[in-house]
């Protein structure tokens, strides 16, 4: 069983600071257009790499 691996899966995004890893929960919300996430430092909206 690889349940642990799936639950901890990270998706690569980026902002002006560099690469950022988002959890699948956040990734799905972005993908559906429900929410956007901004970097705390540069305030840039995170985009998928
Ligand atoms: Zn940033």
mmCIF file of the protein (N, C-alpha, C, O) and its ligand, coordinates in Angstrom:
data_MODEL
# 
_entry.id   MODEL 
# 
loop_
_entity.id 
_entity.type 
_entity.pdbx_number_of_molecules 
1 polymer     1 
2 non-polymer 1 
# 
_entity_poly.entity_id                      1 
_entity_poly.type                           'polypeptide(L)' 
_entity_poly.nstd_linkage                   no 
_entity_poly.nstd_monomer                   no 
_entity_poly.pdbx_seq_one_letter_code       
;(UNK)(UNK)(UNK)(UNK)(UNK)(UNK)(UNK)(UNK)(UNK)(UNK)(UNK)(UNK)(UNK)(UNK)(UNK)(UNK)
(UNK)(UNK)(UNK)(UNK)(UNK)(UNK)(UNK)(UNK)(UNK)(UNK)(UNK)(UNK)(UNK)(UNK)(UNK)(UNK)
(UNK)(UNK)(UNK)(UNK)(UNK)(UNK)(UNK)(UNK)(UNK)(UNK)(UNK)(UNK)(UNK)(UNK)(UNK)(UNK)
(UNK)
;
_entity_poly.pdbx_seq_one_letter_code_can   XXXXXXXXXXXXXXXXXXXXXXXXXXXXXXXXXXXXXXXXXXXXXXXXX 
_entity_poly.pdbx_strand_id                 A 
# 
loop_
_entity_poly_seq.entity_id 
_entity_poly_seq.num 
_entity_poly_seq.mon_id 
_entity_poly_seq.hetero 
1 1  UNK n 
1 2  UNK n 
1 3  UNK n 
1 4  UNK n 
1 5  UNK n 
1 6  UNK n 
1 7  UNK n 
1 8  UNK n 
1 9  UNK n 
1 10 UNK n 
1 11 UNK n 
1 12 UNK n 
1 13 UNK n 
1 14 UNK n 
1 15 UNK n 
1 16 UNK n 
1 17 UNK n 
1 18 UNK n 
1 19 UNK n 
1 20 UNK n 
1 21 UNK n 
1 22 UNK n 
1 23 UNK n 
1 24 UNK n 
1 25 UNK n 
1 26 UNK n 
1 27 UNK n 
1 28 UNK n 
1 29 UNK n 
1 30 UNK n 
1 31 UNK n 
1 32 UNK n 
1 33 UNK n 
1 34 UNK n 
1 35 UNK n 
1 36 UNK n 
1 37 UNK n 
1 38 UNK n 
1 39 UNK n 
1 40 UNK n 
1 41 UNK n 
1 42 UNK n 
1 43 UNK n 
1 44 UNK n 
1 45 UNK n 
1 46 UNK n 
1 47 UNK n 
1 48 UNK n 
1 49 UNK n 
# 
loop_
_struct_asym.id 
_struct_asym.entity_id 
A 1 
B 2 
# 
loop_
_chem_comp.id 
_chem_comp.type 
_chem_comp.mon_nstd_flag 
UNK 'L-peptide linking' . 
ZN  non-polymer         . 
# 
_pdbx_entity_nonpoly.entity_id   2 
_pdbx_entity_nonpoly.name        ? 
_pdbx_entity_nonpoly.comp_id     ZN 
# 
_pdbx_nonpoly_scheme.asym_id         B 
_pdbx_nonpoly_scheme.entity_id       2 
_pdbx_nonpoly_scheme.mon_id          ZN 
_pdbx_nonpoly_scheme.ndb_seq_num     1 
_pdbx_nonpoly_scheme.pdb_seq_num     101 
_pdbx_nonpoly_scheme.auth_seq_num    101 
_pdbx_nonpoly_scheme.pdb_mon_id      ZN 
_pdbx_nonpoly_scheme.auth_mon_id     ZN 
_pdbx_nonpoly_scheme.pdb_strand_id   A 
_pdbx_nonpoly_scheme.pdb_ins_code    . 
# 
loop_
_atom_site.group_PDB 
_atom_site.id 
_atom_site.type_symbol 
_atom_site.label_atom_id 
_atom_site.label_alt_id 
_atom_site.label_comp_id 
_atom_site.label_asym_id 
_atom_site.label_entity_id 
_atom_site.label_seq_id 
_atom_site.pdbx_PDB_ins_code 
_atom_site.Cartn_x 
_atom_site.Cartn_y 
_atom_site.Cartn_z 
_atom_site.occupancy 
_atom_site.B_iso_or_equiv 
_atom_site.pdbx_formal_charge 
_atom_site.auth_seq_id 
_atom_site.auth_comp_id 
_atom_site.auth_asym_id 
_atom_site.auth_atom_id 
_atom_site.pdbx_PDB_model_num 
ATOM   1   N  N  . UNK A 1 1  ? 0.841   -1.207 0.000   1.00 0.00 ? 1   UNK A N  1 
ATOM   2   C  CA . UNK A 1 1  ? 0.000   0.000  0.000   1.00 0.00 ? 1   UNK A CA 1 
ATOM   3   C  C  . UNK A 1 1  ? 0.874   1.254  0.000   1.00 0.00 ? 1   UNK A C  1 
ATOM   4   O  O  . UNK A 1 1  ? 1.829   1.363  0.769   1.00 0.00 ? 1   UNK A O  1 
ATOM   5   N  N  . UNK A 1 2  ? 0.529   2.188  -0.871  1.00 0.00 ? 2   UNK A N  1 
ATOM   6   C  CA . UNK A 1 2  ? 1.303   3.427  -0.966  1.00 0.00 ? 2   UNK A CA 1 
ATOM   7   C  C  . UNK A 1 2  ? 0.481   4.635  -0.517  1.00 0.00 ? 2   UNK A C  1 
ATOM   8   O  O  . UNK A 1 2  ? 0.682   5.755  -0.987  1.00 0.00 ? 2   UNK A O  1 
ATOM   9   N  N  . UNK A 1 3  ? -0.438  4.382  0.391   1.00 0.00 ? 3   UNK A N  1 
ATOM   10  C  CA . UNK A 1 3  ? -1.335  5.462  0.833   1.00 0.00 ? 3   UNK A CA 1 
ATOM   11  C  C  . UNK A 1 3  ? -0.550  6.655  1.368   1.00 0.00 ? 3   UNK A C  1 
ATOM   12  O  O  . UNK A 1 3  ? -0.864  7.805  1.063   1.00 0.00 ? 3   UNK A O  1 
ATOM   13  N  N  . UNK A 1 4  ? 0.463   6.370  2.161   1.00 0.00 ? 4   UNK A N  1 
ATOM   14  C  CA . UNK A 1 4  ? 1.268   7.445  2.740   1.00 0.00 ? 4   UNK A CA 1 
ATOM   15  C  C  . UNK A 1 4  ? 1.899   8.317  1.690   1.00 0.00 ? 4   UNK A C  1 
ATOM   16  O  O  . UNK A 1 4  ? 1.923   9.540  1.824   1.00 0.00 ? 4   UNK A O  1 
ATOM   17  N  N  . UNK A 1 5  ? 2.407   7.708  0.653   1.00 0.00 ? 5   UNK A N  1 
ATOM   18  C  CA . UNK A 1 5  ? 3.048   8.467  -0.421  1.00 0.00 ? 5   UNK A CA 1 
ATOM   19  C  C  . UNK A 1 5  ? 2.054   9.370  -1.130  1.00 0.00 ? 5   UNK A C  1 
ATOM   20  O  O  . UNK A 1 5  ? 2.346   10.533 -1.409  1.00 0.00 ? 5   UNK A O  1 
ATOM   21  N  N  . UNK A 1 6  ? 0.882   8.830  -1.416  1.00 0.00 ? 6   UNK A N  1 
ATOM   22  C  CA . UNK A 1 6  ? -0.134  9.613  -2.124  1.00 0.00 ? 6   UNK A CA 1 
ATOM   23  C  C  . UNK A 1 6  ? -0.570  10.814 -1.292  1.00 0.00 ? 6   UNK A C  1 
ATOM   24  O  O  . UNK A 1 6  ? -0.687  11.921 -1.818  1.00 0.00 ? 6   UNK A O  1 
ATOM   25  N  N  . UNK A 1 7  ? -0.807  10.610 -0.017  1.00 0.00 ? 7   UNK A N  1 
ATOM   26  C  CA . UNK A 1 7  ? -1.272  11.678 0.872   1.00 0.00 ? 7   UNK A CA 1 
ATOM   27  C  C  . UNK A 1 7  ? -0.228  12.786 0.979   1.00 0.00 ? 7   UNK A C  1 
ATOM   28  O  O  . UNK A 1 7  ? -0.573  13.956 1.147   1.00 0.00 ? 7   UNK A O  1 
ATOM   29  N  N  . UNK A 1 8  ? 1.033   12.417 0.882   1.00 0.00 ? 8   UNK A N  1 
ATOM   30  C  CA . UNK A 1 8  ? 2.087   13.410 1.050   1.00 0.00 ? 8   UNK A CA 1 
ATOM   31  C  C  . UNK A 1 8  ? 2.606   13.952 -0.261  1.00 0.00 ? 8   UNK A C  1 
ATOM   32  O  O  . UNK A 1 8  ? 3.662   14.583 -0.296  1.00 0.00 ? 8   UNK A O  1 
ATOM   33  N  N  . UNK A 1 9  ? 1.883   13.715 -1.336  1.00 0.00 ? 9   UNK A N  1 
ATOM   34  C  CA . UNK A 1 9  ? 2.360   14.149 -2.638  1.00 0.00 ? 9   UNK A CA 1 
ATOM   35  C  C  . UNK A 1 9  ? 2.388   15.670 -2.750  1.00 0.00 ? 9   UNK A C  1 
ATOM   36  O  O  . UNK A 1 9  ? 1.464   16.355 -2.311  1.00 0.00 ? 9   UNK A O  1 
ATOM   37  N  N  . UNK A 1 10 ? 3.448   16.180 -3.336  1.00 0.00 ? 10  UNK A N  1 
ATOM   38  C  CA . UNK A 1 10 ? 3.605   17.613 -3.480  1.00 0.00 ? 10  UNK A CA 1 
ATOM   39  C  C  . UNK A 1 10 ? 3.616   17.976 -4.961  1.00 0.00 ? 10  UNK A C  1 
ATOM   40  O  O  . UNK A 1 10 ? 4.079   17.211 -5.807  1.00 0.00 ? 10  UNK A O  1 
ATOM   41  N  N  . UNK A 1 11 ? 3.091   19.173 -5.248  1.00 0.00 ? 11  UNK A N  1 
ATOM   42  C  CA . UNK A 1 11 ? 3.063   19.627 -6.636  1.00 0.00 ? 11  UNK A CA 1 
ATOM   43  C  C  . UNK A 1 11 ? 3.928   20.870 -6.799  1.00 0.00 ? 11  UNK A C  1 
ATOM   44  O  O  . UNK A 1 11 ? 3.840   21.801 -5.998  1.00 0.00 ? 11  UNK A O  1 
ATOM   45  N  N  . UNK A 1 12 ? 4.753   20.885 -7.824  1.00 0.00 ? 12  UNK A N  1 
ATOM   46  C  CA . UNK A 1 12 ? 5.678   22.001 -8.006  1.00 0.00 ? 12  UNK A CA 1 
ATOM   47  C  C  . UNK A 1 12 ? 5.007   23.251 -8.576  1.00 0.00 ? 12  UNK A C  1 
ATOM   48  O  O  . UNK A 1 12 ? 4.400   23.221 -9.646  1.00 0.00 ? 12  UNK A O  1 
ATOM   49  N  N  . UNK A 1 13 ? 5.136   24.341 -7.833  1.00 0.00 ? 13  UNK A N  1 
ATOM   50  C  CA . UNK A 1 13 ? 4.676   25.655 -8.280  1.00 0.00 ? 13  UNK A CA 1 
ATOM   51  C  C  . UNK A 1 13 ? 5.841   26.605 -8.131  1.00 0.00 ? 13  UNK A C  1 
ATOM   52  O  O  . UNK A 1 13 ? 6.899   26.239 -7.621  1.00 0.00 ? 13  UNK A O  1 
ATOM   53  N  N  . UNK A 1 14 ? 5.637   27.834 -8.583  1.00 0.00 ? 14  UNK A N  1 
ATOM   54  C  CA . UNK A 1 14 ? 6.722   28.794 -8.416  1.00 0.00 ? 14  UNK A CA 1 
ATOM   55  C  C  . UNK A 1 14 ? 6.203   30.209 -8.248  1.00 0.00 ? 14  UNK A C  1 
ATOM   56  O  O  . UNK A 1 14 ? 5.087   30.531 -8.657  1.00 0.00 ? 14  UNK A O  1 
ATOM   57  N  N  . UNK A 1 15 ? 7.029   31.050 -7.640  1.00 0.00 ? 15  UNK A N  1 
ATOM   58  C  CA . UNK A 1 15 ? 6.779   32.485 -7.529  1.00 0.00 ? 15  UNK A CA 1 
ATOM   59  C  C  . UNK A 1 15 ? 8.104   33.163 -7.826  1.00 0.00 ? 15  UNK A C  1 
ATOM   60  O  O  . UNK A 1 15 ? 9.038   32.522 -8.306  1.00 0.00 ? 15  UNK A O  1 
ATOM   61  N  N  . UNK A 1 16 ? 8.189   34.452 -7.543  1.00 0.00 ? 16  UNK A N  1 
ATOM   62  C  CA . UNK A 1 16 ? 9.427   35.178 -7.843  1.00 0.00 ? 16  UNK A CA 1 
ATOM   63  C  C  . UNK A 1 16 ? 10.582  34.717 -6.967  1.00 0.00 ? 16  UNK A C  1 
ATOM   64  O  O  . UNK A 1 16 ? 11.747  34.872 -7.334  1.00 0.00 ? 16  UNK A O  1 
ATOM   65  N  N  . UNK A 1 17 ? 10.261  34.154 -5.815  1.00 0.00 ? 17  UNK A N  1 
ATOM   66  C  CA . UNK A 1 17 ? 11.314  33.671 -4.894  1.00 0.00 ? 17  UNK A CA 1 
ATOM   67  C  C  . UNK A 1 17 ? 11.943  32.375 -5.380  1.00 0.00 ? 17  UNK A C  1 
ATOM   68  O  O  . UNK A 1 17 ? 13.081  32.058 -5.035  1.00 0.00 ? 17  UNK A O  1 
ATOM   69  N  N  . UNK A 1 18 ? 11.193  31.626 -6.185  1.00 0.00 ? 18  UNK A N  1 
ATOM   70  C  CA . UNK A 1 18 ? 11.700  30.334 -6.631  1.00 0.00 ? 18  UNK A CA 1 
ATOM   71  C  C  . UNK A 1 18 ? 10.614  29.274 -6.541  1.00 0.00 ? 18  UNK A C  1 
ATOM   72  O  O  . UNK A 1 18 ? 9.432   29.592 -6.413  1.00 0.00 ? 18  UNK A O  1 
ATOM   73  N  N  . UNK A 1 19 ? 11.021  28.016 -6.610  1.00 0.00 ? 19  UNK A N  1 
ATOM   74  C  CA . UNK A 1 19 ? 10.068  26.919 -6.590  1.00 0.00 ? 19  UNK A CA 1 
ATOM   75  C  C  . UNK A 1 19 ? 9.404   26.740 -5.236  1.00 0.00 ? 19  UNK A C  1 
ATOM   76  O  O  . UNK A 1 19 ? 10.031  26.928 -4.193  1.00 0.00 ? 19  UNK A O  1 
ATOM   77  N  N  . UNK A 1 20 ? 8.123   26.374 -5.263  1.00 0.00 ? 20  UNK A N  1 
ATOM   78  C  CA . UNK A 1 20 ? 7.350   26.117 -4.048  1.00 0.00 ? 20  UNK A CA 1 
ATOM   79  C  C  . UNK A 1 20 ? 6.594   24.810 -4.242  1.00 0.00 ? 20  UNK A C  1 
ATOM   80  O  O  . UNK A 1 20 ? 6.124   24.514 -5.340  1.00 0.00 ? 20  UNK A O  1 
ATOM   81  N  N  . UNK A 1 21 ? 6.480   24.038 -3.179  1.00 0.00 ? 21  UNK A N  1 
ATOM   82  C  CA . UNK A 1 21 ? 5.710   22.803 -3.255  1.00 0.00 ? 21  UNK A CA 1 
ATOM   83  C  C  . UNK A 1 21 ? 4.370   22.993 -2.569  1.00 0.00 ? 21  UNK A C  1 
ATOM   84  O  O  . UNK A 1 21 ? 4.303   23.441 -1.425  1.00 0.00 ? 21  UNK A O  1 
ATOM   85  N  N  . UNK A 1 22 ? 3.291   22.644 -3.286  1.00 0.00 ? 22  UNK A N  1 
ATOM   86  C  CA . UNK A 1 22 ? 1.961   22.723 -2.701  1.00 0.00 ? 22  UNK A CA 1 
ATOM   87  C  C  . UNK A 1 22 ? 1.404   21.327 -2.499  1.00 0.00 ? 22  UNK A C  1 
ATOM   88  O  O  . UNK A 1 22 ? 1.745   20.393 -3.224  1.00 0.00 ? 22  UNK A O  1 
ATOM   89  N  N  . UNK A 1 23 ? 0.538   21.201 -1.497  1.00 0.00 ? 23  UNK A N  1 
ATOM   90  C  CA . UNK A 1 23 ? -0.103  19.919 -1.248  1.00 0.00 ? 23  UNK A CA 1 
ATOM   91  C  C  . UNK A 1 23 ? -1.179  19.672 -2.299  1.00 0.00 ? 23  UNK A C  1 
ATOM   92  O  O  . UNK A 1 23 ? -1.604  20.596 -2.992  1.00 0.00 ? 23  UNK A O  1 
ATOM   93  N  N  . UNK A 1 24 ? -1.611  18.428 -2.410  1.00 0.00 ? 24  UNK A N  1 
ATOM   94  C  CA . UNK A 1 24 ? -2.620  18.083 -3.414  1.00 0.00 ? 24  UNK A CA 1 
ATOM   95  C  C  . UNK A 1 24 ? -3.920  18.823 -3.167  1.00 0.00 ? 24  UNK A C  1 
ATOM   96  O  O  . UNK A 1 24 ? -4.635  19.142 -4.117  1.00 0.00 ? 24  UNK A O  1 
ATOM   97  N  N  . UNK A 1 25 ? -4.242  19.103 -1.909  1.00 0.00 ? 25  UNK A N  1 
ATOM   98  C  CA . UNK A 1 25 ? -5.466  19.850 -1.582  1.00 0.00 ? 25  UNK A CA 1 
ATOM   99  C  C  . UNK A 1 25 ? -5.450  21.233 -2.233  1.00 0.00 ? 25  UNK A C  1 
ATOM   100 O  O  . UNK A 1 25 ? -6.415  21.640 -2.879  1.00 0.00 ? 25  UNK A O  1 
ATOM   101 N  N  . UNK A 1 26 ? -4.335  21.948 -2.049  1.00 0.00 ? 26  UNK A N  1 
ATOM   102 C  CA . UNK A 1 26 ? -4.223  23.277 -2.635  1.00 0.00 ? 26  UNK A CA 1 
ATOM   103 C  C  . UNK A 1 26 ? -4.177  23.195 -4.151  1.00 0.00 ? 26  UNK A C  1 
ATOM   104 O  O  . UNK A 1 26 ? -4.784  24.003 -4.854  1.00 0.00 ? 26  UNK A O  1 
ATOM   105 N  N  . UNK A 1 27 ? -3.448  22.209 -4.636  1.00 0.00 ? 27  UNK A N  1 
ATOM   106 C  CA . UNK A 1 27 ? -3.316  22.019 -6.080  1.00 0.00 ? 27  UNK A CA 1 
ATOM   107 C  C  . UNK A 1 27 ? -4.690  21.823 -6.723  1.00 0.00 ? 27  UNK A C  1 
ATOM   108 O  O  . UNK A 1 27 ? -4.972  22.405 -7.771  1.00 0.00 ? 27  UNK A O  1 
ATOM   109 N  N  . UNK A 1 28 ? -5.531  21.019 -6.113  1.00 0.00 ? 28  UNK A N  1 
ATOM   110 C  CA . UNK A 1 28 ? -6.863  20.755 -6.663  1.00 0.00 ? 28  UNK A CA 1 
ATOM   111 C  C  . UNK A 1 28 ? -7.731  22.008 -6.665  1.00 0.00 ? 28  UNK A C  1 
ATOM   112 O  O  . UNK A 1 28 ? -8.479  22.246 -7.613  1.00 0.00 ? 28  UNK A O  1 
ATOM   113 N  N  . UNK A 1 29 ? -7.632  22.812 -5.604  1.00 0.00 ? 29  UNK A N  1 
ATOM   114 C  CA . UNK A 1 29 ? -8.423  24.051 -5.544  1.00 0.00 ? 29  UNK A CA 1 
ATOM   115 C  C  . UNK A 1 29 ? -8.000  25.013 -6.641  1.00 0.00 ? 29  UNK A C  1 
ATOM   116 O  O  . UNK A 1 29 ? -8.845  25.648 -7.273  1.00 0.00 ? 29  UNK A O  1 
ATOM   117 N  N  . UNK A 1 30 ? -6.723  25.122 -6.866  1.00 0.00 ? 30  UNK A N  1 
ATOM   118 C  CA . UNK A 1 30 ? -6.214  25.990 -7.918  1.00 0.00 ? 30  UNK A CA 1 
ATOM   119 C  C  . UNK A 1 30 ? -6.671  25.486 -9.277  1.00 0.00 ? 30  UNK A C  1 
ATOM   120 O  O  . UNK A 1 30 ? -7.087  26.260 -10.140 1.00 0.00 ? 30  UNK A O  1 
ATOM   121 N  N  . UNK A 1 31 ? -6.586  24.180 -9.448  1.00 0.00 ? 31  UNK A N  1 
ATOM   122 C  CA . UNK A 1 31 ? -6.935  23.558 -10.726 1.00 0.00 ? 31  UNK A CA 1 
ATOM   123 C  C  . UNK A 1 31 ? -8.405  23.791 -11.066 1.00 0.00 ? 31  UNK A C  1 
ATOM   124 O  O  . UNK A 1 31 ? -8.755  23.971 -12.232 1.00 0.00 ? 31  UNK A O  1 
ATOM   125 N  N  . UNK A 1 32 ? -9.266  23.786 -10.046 1.00 0.00 ? 32  UNK A N  1 
ATOM   126 C  CA . UNK A 1 32 ? -10.701 24.007 -10.262 1.00 0.00 ? 32  UNK A CA 1 
ATOM   127 C  C  . UNK A 1 32 ? -11.046 25.485 -10.329 1.00 0.00 ? 32  UNK A C  1 
ATOM   128 O  O  . UNK A 1 32 ? -12.187 25.847 -10.615 1.00 0.00 ? 32  UNK A O  1 
ATOM   129 N  N  . UNK A 1 33 ? -10.076 26.330 -10.069 1.00 0.00 ? 33  UNK A N  1 
ATOM   130 C  CA . UNK A 1 33 ? -10.326 27.766 -10.110 1.00 0.00 ? 33  UNK A CA 1 
ATOM   131 C  C  . UNK A 1 33 ? -11.036 28.277 -8.873  1.00 0.00 ? 33  UNK A C  1 
ATOM   132 O  O  . UNK A 1 33 ? -11.600 29.371 -8.887  1.00 0.00 ? 33  UNK A O  1 
ATOM   133 N  N  . UNK A 1 34 ? -11.016 27.497 -7.807  1.00 0.00 ? 34  UNK A N  1 
ATOM   134 C  CA . UNK A 1 34 ? -11.692 27.883 -6.571  1.00 0.00 ? 34  UNK A CA 1 
ATOM   135 C  C  . UNK A 1 34 ? -10.869 28.866 -5.757  1.00 0.00 ? 34  UNK A C  1 
ATOM   136 O  O  . UNK A 1 34 ? -11.416 29.691 -5.025  1.00 0.00 ? 34  UNK A O  1 
ATOM   137 N  N  . UNK A 1 35 ? -9.576  28.776 -5.884  1.00 0.00 ? 35  UNK A N  1 
ATOM   138 C  CA . UNK A 1 35 ? -8.717  29.603 -5.050  1.00 0.00 ? 35  UNK A CA 1 
ATOM   139 C  C  . UNK A 1 35 ? -7.364  29.816 -5.675  1.00 0.00 ? 35  UNK A C  1 
ATOM   140 O  O  . UNK A 1 35 ? -6.894  29.008 -6.477  1.00 0.00 ? 35  UNK A O  1 
ATOM   141 N  N  . UNK A 1 36 ? -6.733  30.933 -5.291  1.00 0.00 ? 36  UNK A N  1 
ATOM   142 C  CA . UNK A 1 36 ? -5.366  31.193 -5.717  1.00 0.00 ? 36  UNK A CA 1 
ATOM   143 C  C  . UNK A 1 36 ? -4.532  31.416 -4.479  1.00 0.00 ? 36  UNK A C  1 
ATOM   144 O  O  . UNK A 1 36 ? -5.013  31.924 -3.467  1.00 0.00 ? 36  UNK A O  1 
ATOM   145 N  N  . UNK A 1 37 ? -3.291  31.036 -4.573  1.00 0.00 ? 37  UNK A N  1 
ATOM   146 C  CA . UNK A 1 37 ? -2.408  31.227 -3.432  1.00 0.00 ? 37  UNK A CA 1 
ATOM   147 C  C  . UNK A 1 37 ? -1.269  32.163 -3.809  1.00 0.00 ? 37  UNK A C  1 
ATOM   148 O  O  . UNK A 1 37 ? -0.642  32.031 -4.861  1.00 0.00 ? 37  UNK A O  1 
ATOM   149 N  N  . UNK A 1 38 ? -1.025  33.109 -2.915  1.00 0.00 ? 38  UNK A N  1 
ATOM   150 C  CA . UNK A 1 38 ? 0.066   34.056 -3.146  1.00 0.00 ? 38  UNK A CA 1 
ATOM   151 C  C  . UNK A 1 38 ? 1.212   33.771 -2.189  1.00 0.00 ? 38  UNK A C  1 
ATOM   152 O  O  . UNK A 1 38 ? 1.012   33.297 -1.071  1.00 0.00 ? 38  UNK A O  1 
ATOM   153 N  N  . UNK A 1 39 ? 2.408   34.071 -2.655  1.00 0.00 ? 39  UNK A N  1 
ATOM   154 C  CA . UNK A 1 39 ? 3.591   33.923 -1.819  1.00 0.00 ? 39  UNK A CA 1 
ATOM   155 C  C  . UNK A 1 39 ? 3.555   34.972 -0.710  1.00 0.00 ? 39  UNK A C  1 
ATOM   156 O  O  . UNK A 1 39 ? 3.171   36.118 -0.943  1.00 0.00 ? 39  UNK A O  1 
ATOM   157 N  N  . UNK A 1 40 ? 3.951   34.579 0.482   1.00 0.00 ? 40  UNK A N  1 
ATOM   158 C  CA . UNK A 1 40 ? 3.934   35.521 1.604   1.00 0.00 ? 40  UNK A CA 1 
ATOM   159 C  C  . UNK A 1 40 ? 5.014   36.587 1.453   1.00 0.00 ? 40  UNK A C  1 
ATOM   160 O  O  . UNK A 1 40 ? 4.861   37.708 1.937   1.00 0.00 ? 40  UNK A O  1 
ATOM   161 N  N  . UNK A 1 41 ? 6.088   36.237 0.790   1.00 0.00 ? 41  UNK A N  1 
ATOM   162 C  CA . UNK A 1 41 ? 7.204   37.186 0.650   1.00 0.00 ? 41  UNK A CA 1 
ATOM   163 C  C  . UNK A 1 41 ? 6.986   38.160 -0.490  1.00 0.00 ? 41  UNK A C  1 
ATOM   164 O  O  . UNK A 1 41 ? 7.015   39.372 -0.279  1.00 0.00 ? 41  UNK A O  1 
ATOM   165 N  N  . UNK A 1 42 ? 6.763   37.645 -1.716  1.00 0.00 ? 42  UNK A N  1 
ATOM   166 C  CA . UNK A 1 42 ? 6.714   38.513 -2.894  1.00 0.00 ? 42  UNK A CA 1 
ATOM   167 C  C  . UNK A 1 42 ? 5.288   38.818 -3.347  1.00 0.00 ? 42  UNK A C  1 
ATOM   168 O  O  . UNK A 1 42 ? 5.091   39.608 -4.271  1.00 0.00 ? 42  UNK A O  1 
ATOM   169 N  N  . UNK A 1 43 ? 4.283   38.195 -2.702  1.00 0.00 ? 43  UNK A N  1 
ATOM   170 C  CA . UNK A 1 43 ? 2.873   38.454 -3.020  1.00 0.00 ? 43  UNK A CA 1 
ATOM   171 C  C  . UNK A 1 43 ? 2.507   38.045 -4.447  1.00 0.00 ? 43  UNK A C  1 
ATOM   172 O  O  . UNK A 1 43 ? 1.462   38.450 -4.957  1.00 0.00 ? 43  UNK A O  1 
ATOM   173 N  N  . UNK A 1 44 ? 3.342   37.261 -5.081  1.00 0.00 ? 44  UNK A N  1 
ATOM   174 C  CA . UNK A 1 44 ? 3.059   36.793 -6.424  1.00 0.00 ? 44  UNK A CA 1 
ATOM   175 C  C  . UNK A 1 44 ? 2.173   35.546 -6.359  1.00 0.00 ? 44  UNK A C  1 
ATOM   176 O  O  . UNK A 1 44 ? 2.373   34.671 -5.517  1.00 0.00 ? 44  UNK A O  1 
ATOM   177 N  N  . UNK A 1 45 ? 1.198   35.483 -7.257  1.00 0.00 ? 45  UNK A N  1 
ATOM   178 C  CA . UNK A 1 45 ? 0.333   34.311 -7.321  1.00 0.00 ? 45  UNK A CA 1 
ATOM   179 C  C  . UNK A 1 45 ? 1.156   33.112 -7.766  1.00 0.00 ? 45  UNK A C  1 
ATOM   180 O  O  . UNK A 1 45 ? 1.886   33.184 -8.755  1.00 0.00 ? 45  UNK A O  1 
ATOM   181 N  N  . UNK A 1 46 ? 1.038   32.023 -7.044  1.00 0.00 ? 46  UNK A N  1 
ATOM   182 C  CA . UNK A 1 46 ? 1.799   30.826 -7.387  1.00 0.00 ? 46  UNK A CA 1 
ATOM   183 C  C  . UNK A 1 46 ? 1.278   30.212 -8.670  1.00 0.00 ? 46  UNK A C  1 
ATOM   184 O  O  . UNK A 1 46 ? 0.071   30.044 -8.849  1.00 0.00 ? 46  UNK A O  1 
ATOM   185 N  N  . UNK A 1 47 ? 2.195   29.880 -9.560  1.00 0.00 ? 47  UNK A N  1 
ATOM   186 C  CA . UNK A 1 47 ? 1.821   29.263 -10.829 1.00 0.00 ? 47  UNK A CA 1 
ATOM   187 C  C  . UNK A 1 47 ? 2.486   27.904 -10.960 1.00 0.00 ? 47  UNK A C  1 
ATOM   188 O  O  . UNK A 1 47 ? 3.601   27.697 -10.480 1.00 0.00 ? 47  UNK A O  1 
ATOM   189 N  N  . UNK A 1 48 ? 1.795   26.981 -11.611 1.00 0.00 ? 48  UNK A N  1 
ATOM   190 C  CA . UNK A 1 48 ? 2.333   25.645 -11.810 1.00 0.00 ? 48  UNK A CA 1 
ATOM   191 C  C  . UNK A 1 48 ? 3.543   25.694 -12.725 1.00 0.00 ? 48  UNK A C  1 
ATOM   192 O  O  . UNK A 1 48 ? 3.562   26.441 -13.703 1.00 0.00 ? 48  UNK A O  1 
ATOM   193 N  N  . UNK A 1 49 ? 4.534   24.910 -12.410 1.00 0.00 ? 49  UNK A N  1 
ATOM   194 C  CA . UNK A 1 49 ? 5.729   24.843 -13.242 1.00 0.00 ? 49  UNK A CA 1 
ATOM   195 C  C  . UNK A 1 49 ? 5.498   23.854 -14.377 1.00 0.00 ? 49  UNK A C  1 
ATOM   196 O  O  . UNK A 1 49 ? 6.387   23.644 -15.203 1.00 0.00 ? 49  UNK A O  1 
HETATM 197 ZN ZN . ZN  B 2 .  ? 7.685   34.533 -3.461  1.00 0.00 ? 101 ZN  A ZN 1 
# 
